[in-house]
Amino acid sequence: MKEMTIHELKKFALQIRIETVKELSSLGFGHIGGSMSTIEALAVLYGAALNVQPNNPRWVERDFLVCSKGHSGPSLYAALALKGFFPIEWLETLNRPGTRLPSHCDMNKTPGIDMSTGSLGQGISTGIGIALGNKLDGRSSTTYIILGDGECQEGQIWEGALFAAHHKLDNLIVLIDNNKVQLDGRTCDVNNLEDFEEKFRSFGWYTQRVDGHDVESIYHGINMAKNEKGRPAIIVMDTIKGFGCTFTDGKFCHHMVIGKQDAQETIDALNNQMMALDNNTEGRGDGVEYHSL
């Protein structure tokens, strides 16, 4: 795939966000919060980082993405549809009878989904298995895992962190969606996890912290992680749950009812951002073609 410029990545993120809101509002409810907080990461992954072939989703030499927080599948589906893995009309079938887009990611139903997820904590184990298998087979592919901050309360995460560092899996990059809110409340109140960087560094990982809603920061973070040799990498992305939705401000938005009017107001606001972005391409990095990650 042709790699996008930073300006194009910003537009791609807005397109993913618009399609995600449409997708969830057509159903009338869903996991809006965690879907919206991962979108800039998805834009960078599918716009610049992942070596994949939309017309051949099972290509053995591809890079792999495991969305461990499988309930944020709607935004991943939107990214996949926009990149041509399947018709964008499928988004209107989200979580309906006979759909190929279930509420949580399912590799047996959706083209471009590399691993079924939804039981939180397990995605790191399956992702590490993919990374180890590809390394043993001599493939040059990179495995990416998106973790939720709340699911990092699972002990399985830290067992995986030990294993990946022990086996020097430098073909593994984990991105933590650190939106600081989980199903039952704020992560710091449920079971405090900070500081992620210090914890993973103590387990032998290369660590970074970035603004999770800045595509340029994520881009350079991934670039640095790919250049690190001999150990796995973690990128802690500071994000806001429900980011970009006018109707989630100040609300607990892990899973919520989404009204048509609220959705349209958000879509209108996002379209205005798109037009403003097109009218101002002088931002740092805009219009620059970067080399492949």
C-alpha angles and dihedrals in degrees: 000000000000108000115242125234119240089259090052091047090055090052091045090054090052091049091051090048093050093048091047092054091047091048095051095040090054087061092040097228142031150118096318097152102059093034092059096045094061098049101099089050090051091049092055093043096050095031100047118352113047120082099213140137114224091198090051107036094171096052103148096220094054128117112254131226122197112190096201092182088066094178088074088066093118093071091044089051090052091052092048093049092049090051092052103254089131138350114293088228088074089074089074089063096060112153094346127131111289094009124149088211108070124184091262126037116277120184091199093059109032126060109232097026106120099188136019111241142170105111096096119237096025098088093076091057095049091043092051089049090054092048093048092047093051091048092050090049091052096244121152095216124126124224118215124195126193111207128186116229092232093053089056085078085076114101090221089071092062094043086055091048090055093047096048093049092046090054092044093233099187088164089070126089120179122196117198116208095216098188090143096226129094136175096286100037140287113352091229089059098041097046117332115233107174134155098047094171094054093045097051092041089056088054090056101263130137104242138198137169122214143169101268093208095053111086093196093056091048091047093054091042091057091045091054092045092053090052093053111099132201100022141054121260134228126197114195107206115200104215142162120239110242092012112183096021116116091201098055099059109129093355132115098249110173090120123354148155111269117207122208093238093050090048093049092050090054093046090051091050092049092049088053089053089051092053091046090051091052090051093051116045096154096097118125109283096006115142094014119128108221124203118253116284 
